[in-house]
Amino acid sequence: MQVSLENVGSLGRKLTVRIPAARLEDTIRNRVQDMGRNARLKGFRPGKVPTKVIEQRFGAQIRGEALSELIGSTFQEAVATEKLRPAVQPSIATSGRPDNGEIEYVATFEVMPEIGTIDVSGLEIVKQTAGVEVADVDSMIETLRLQRRSWNPVDRPARKDDMVLFEFSAQAADFRYPESATDRVGTIVGSNALFSELENLLIGHVVGDEFDKQLDFPADFRIDGLAGKSANASFKIVRVQEPKLPELDAAFLAGFGVFEGGLERFREDVKANLERELSAALASRLKASAVERLIDAHASLELPQGLVVGEARELARQSARDKRETVDHEPFLGAARRRVAGGMLLAEIARQNGIRIDSRRVSEALSAIASTYEEPQQVVELYSRDTQLMSGLQSRVLEDQVVDWIAQHAKVSEQKLSFNDVMRPGV
């Protein structure tokens, strides 16, 4: 095998590889023979399919697979010999045909930049801390009760926290919603599921009331023809229901899998869940702080554009409401650069300092994910079978390990927060 290397810009590389055509022909011959021994074709006994028949029916497929496999293996040999670290999959150009007893292909790709030794000792990182208090457990239990509340019809005027069902239409200039008749809509007053001005109009009205009101609809209103416009809205109250919270009795506790230990056991479970969520949130904030400081300290780092564009396209895809929609990736390039830089720097710290994936932490992370589902064992088995899912989990765990290492070697200051400060910022 002959290899020549050409630099194309600072990170671009072009590898020209020549391999003896005999290597390909030997591989093809062996595959044809194997298929002849194992193929089951109508009119032939098993293991007795003639070579010419195999070549006629499957020759193009076998040649393509053999060539692809040969290019893949020799490319890995070539980059190892040249001590290259490809950042993306190569673009391969080849005719696949022998020339003077050789097959040539050209691989074009970007390599990882030479970052140099990363010193984190000067990074100033904020580590936020918080705990779960009795009031936090009480608040969560009330939230769980709200999620399981029932609704009872009432004859009195609607008030905050009631569920109100009403018929609705609106006329904004030349746009009417709906085109004819009315739409039936329901909301919980005060939830802002629609918007506060509209929901507040319902307060004080009883079943059967009809009224009109000029409303300014918010720009993000779900009906495009009304969004950001002023319209004359018509209402008719159909039903008013008040909430009834369930008692903290045995039936309620059983709904959360608590059959023994009563309320005390339930509170312990709730606290444990809150502590797990809080721990994950604090770890995420520490990671964000560490990665932001790390990126800022290496602002001049040159990045493989293939990685940046690929990340931007993925961010654009995730932002699309309809996953079949094509979204321009250009607005996401800034965020993509920071994400690629962060991932690259964390990986380099792991490499330079010999940080390896801790299998125990992978198991703990998988258990934490599985615990949020009704059938945890099925989730564990899914990850065990799906190499892509497991690889993603292992990458996240390794990054968490690197962040912990950074926190041990950087300048870290602590900031004490409450549970709500962490879990419900801005509320």
N, C-alpha and C positions, 0 to 999 in steps of 0.2 A: 504494500500500500504506500502510495506517495501522497504527501500532503504539502500544500503551499498555503501560507497565511498572508492576508492583506488587511491592513487597517482601513476602515471606511469611516472617517471621523474619529472622535475621541472614544466612543463606545462601540461603534459598528465594526464588525469583523466579517471577512469573506474567506471561507475555507474552500479550496479546490482540492478535491480528493480523487485519486485515480486508483482503482482496484483491478486486479486481474479478472478478466471476463470469466476465466475458468472457475473462480469461486462461485459466481452466480450460476453457471451451468451445472456445476456439481450439486448445488442446492436444489435446483430445479429437477435434475435427474433423480435425486433421492426422494423428493416429494412425489414425483410421478410414480416411482416404484412403490412407495408407501400407499398411495391412493389405489394403485392397481391391486394391492393385496387386501385392502379393506373396503373398497367401493362395492356397492350393490347396485348393479345396473341390469335392467330388464334384458333378458336374452343371454346373460353370462352367469356362470357359476361364481359364487363368492370366492375372491382371491384369484380368479382366472381372467380378469378383464385385460385385454391386450394393451400394451403401452401406447400404441398408436391411437386407440380409442380414447384413452385418458387424455392424450395430448390434444386430440381434436375437440373434445368436449370441455376440458378444463385447463387447457394450456395457457390461455391468456390470464386466467385468474391465478394460476400457480405462479406464472412469471411475475405478475404484479406483486403478489404477496412476498415472493422470494426477494425481489428487488427492494421492496420497502423494508424488509427485515435486514437485508444486507446494509442498506444505507444507514438504518438506525444504529446497528452495532458498530459499523466503522466510524460513524460520526462520534459516538461515545469514545472510541479509541483515539480519534484525532484530537478531540478537545482535551482529553487526559494527557496526551503527549505534549500538546502545546500549552498545557496548564491554563486553560480557559475556563471561565465560569459563566455559561450562557444565562442570560436573564430571561429570555423567552424562547419558545420553540423556533427552530430555524426555518427559513424559507428555502426549499430545495428546488433546484433547477437541474434537470437531466433529461437526455433523450432516452436513456435506458438501453441504448444500443452500443455494442462493442465497437471500438475504433482502435486499430492496431493492437488488438488483444487486450484492451483495457476498457473499462467503463468509467466515465467521469461524471461527477456531479459537483455542483457549487452550492454550498450552504451559506446563507447570509443571515446574520443574527446580531443582537446586541449582547454585550457582556456586562456583568456586574462591575460597578466602579470600584477603584481602589480607594477605600475609605481611610486606611491608616488606623493606628491605635486610637480607640475611643476612650477618652478620659471623662468620667462622669462626676469626679470629685467636686467640680465647681458648680454643678447644677443645683439650683435652689428649687426645691419641690415642697409643695404643701400637702401634708397628709391629714385628711379630715377624719375625725373620730366621732362616734355617736353610739348610743345604747338604746335598748328597748325598755321603756318605763311602763308602769302599771296603766297609766293613762293611755298609752299607745295600744295596749292590749284591749282596754275598754273600747276605744274608738274603733278598732278593727272588728270587734264583736258586734258593735252597733251597725257597722257597714254590712256585715254578713246577715244580720237581721233584716236590714233594708233590702238586700238582694233577694230575700225570701218572703217579702211582705205580700199580703193579699190585698185585694181592692174591693171595697164594699160601696154599692151605690148609695147616694145621699140626696135628700131633697133640698138641703140648705144651699146658699150661694157658694160658689167656688172660692177657695182660698189657696194660699201657698202650700205646696206639697201634694195637692190633689191631682188626680189624673182626670183630664177633661177631654172629652171627645166632641168635636165640633165640625160642622160643615163650613166650607171656606171657598171663597172665590176672590179674585183681585183683578182690577183693571188699571194697567199702566200705559198711558198714551194709547198706542194701537195694539198693545199686547194684552190678551186676557188669559187668565189661568183659573180653571181649565178652559178649554175652548168653548165648552157649553156646560150648563148645569153647575154642580159644585164638586169639590173634592172633600172627602172625609178624612180628617186629621186628628191625631191624638198626641197629647204631650203632658208631661208632669210640670205643673206650674212652678217656676223657679229653677228648673233644671237647665235652662238655656239650650234645650235640644233644638228649639226653633230660634228665637232670640228674645231677649228680656222684654222689649217694648210690646211685642205681640202677646207674650205669655201674661204680662201684667194686665192686659186688656180683659183677660178672662176672669180675673178676680172680681167677685161680687155678683156674678151672673148665675142664674139658675137654669135648669133644663127648660128649653123652649124659648129662651131669650134670643132675639134677633137684633143686630146692630151693625152699623157701618163705621169705619174709621180710616182716615188718611194716614198711611204708614210709610215711613222711609225704610226700605229693606236694605240690610247690610250687603256689602259687596260680595261676600262669600256665601250668600243665601243659596240654597240647593236648587232653586228654580232659576235657570239662567235668565229668562225673560223678565224676572223681577229683581234680580241681584243688582244692588246699587241704584235702584230707582224708587221713585215715590209713586204709590198706587192707592186707589180707593179699595179697601178690603171690606168684604161682607162676611158676617159670622152668624151661625145659628148653633146654640149650645144643644148637644144631643144627650150627653151623659156626664155626670159629675160623680167621681168615686174618691173616697178617702182611704188612706193606707192603714193597714192593720199589721203591726209587727208581731212575729211569732214569739211565743214564750220560750225562755231558755229551759225547755223541758227535755225529757228523755228522747222524744221523737225528733226534736231539733238537733240534739247532739248526735243522734244516730245518723242523721244526714251527712255528717262529717266523719263518719267512721268511729265515733266514740261510743262504745257500748258498755264500758266499765270505767269507773273513776269519776263519773259525773262531771260537774262544771269545773272542778279543779283540774282534772285531766284535760278537758277541752281548752282551758286557759293556757295550760302548759304547751299544748300542741300549737295554739295560735301564736304564742310567744316564740316557739322554736321556728315557725315559718317566717315570722317577722324578722328574727335574727338572721336567718339564712338570706332573706331578701336584702336586708340592710348590709350584710357582709359583702354580697355581690355588688351592691351599689357603691359602697365605699371603695372596693377594689377597682371598680370601673373609673371612679373619680381619681384615684391615685394613678392609675394607668394613663388617664388623659393628661394629668399634670406632668407626669414624667415624660411622656412622649412629646408633648408640646415643647417643653424645655429642651429636649434632645434635638428636636427638629430645628428649633430656633438657633441652637448652638452649631448646627451644620447647615446653615441656610444656603451655602454655596455648593452643596453636594449636587453633582450632576446625576440625573436619573435617566434610566433607559426609557425612551419615549414609548416603546411598545407596551411597557408595563403601565405607564401613566394613561395612555389612551385606552387600554383595556379596562383599567379601573374606572375611568370616567364613563365608559360605555356601560359598565355594570351599574354604576350609580344612577345613570340616566334610566336604565331599564327598571331599576327598583323604584324610581320616582313616578313611573307611568301608572296612571289609574287603571288603564286597560293594558295588560301585559303584552297584547298584540300590537300596541301603539309604538311607533318609532319616535324616540325623543332625542333631540340634538344633544350630543355629549359635550359640546364646547363649554357651556356654562359650568360644567362639573370638573373641568380640568384643574382648577385651583385646589379643590378639596381632594381630588385624586392624587395630585402631587404630594400633598402632605401625608396622605394615607400610605402611599408607596414609600415615601421617605421614612416614615415611622416604622413600617414593617421591615424595611431594609436595615435600618439602624439597629433595631432590636435583634434581628437575625445575626447581624455582625457582632454584636456584643456577646450573644450566645456562642458564636464560633470562636471568638478571641479568648473567651474565658472558660471554655469547655463546659458550658451549661447544657445538660442533657435532659430530655423529657423524663419527668418523674412519673413512673407508671402508677404509683399510688395516687398522685394528684389527678391523673387522668380518670382513674376509677371513681374518685370522689366527685369529680366534675360530672361524670356520666350519671352517677347516682343522684346528684342534685337535679339534673335535667329530668331524669326518669321519674323522680318523686312528684313532679308537677302533673303527671298523667295518671289516669285511672288504672292503667295496666303497666306499671313500671317495668316489669320483666320483658314485656314486648318491646319497649323502647330500647332496653339494653341489648336485646337480640338484634334489633334493627341496626344499631350502630356496629355491632360485632360483624354483621354480614356486609355492611356497606362501607367499603374502604374509603370512599370519598368523604362520607360523614365522619368517620373515625379520624381521618387525616386532618380535617378541619378542626375537630375537637382537640387533637394533639397539638396543632399549631397554636390554638388559643391558650392552652395550658402552658406551653413553652414560653409564649410571650408574657404570661402572668409571672412565670418564674424569673424571667429576665427583669421585669418591673420590680419584683421583690429584691433582686440583686442590686438594682440601681438604687432603691430606697435605702439599702444598707451601706452604700458607698457615696451617696450624694449628701448635700446639705438639706436636711429635712426639718421642717417646722410643722407643728401640729395645730390644727384648728378644731375646736370642740363645737359640734353642732347637735341640734336635737334630731330625733327621728324624722319629724316632719320636714325639717330643713333639708334633709337628704332625700327623702322619698317623695315629698310634695313641694318642691321649690316654687316659690312665687305664690303659694296658696295662703 
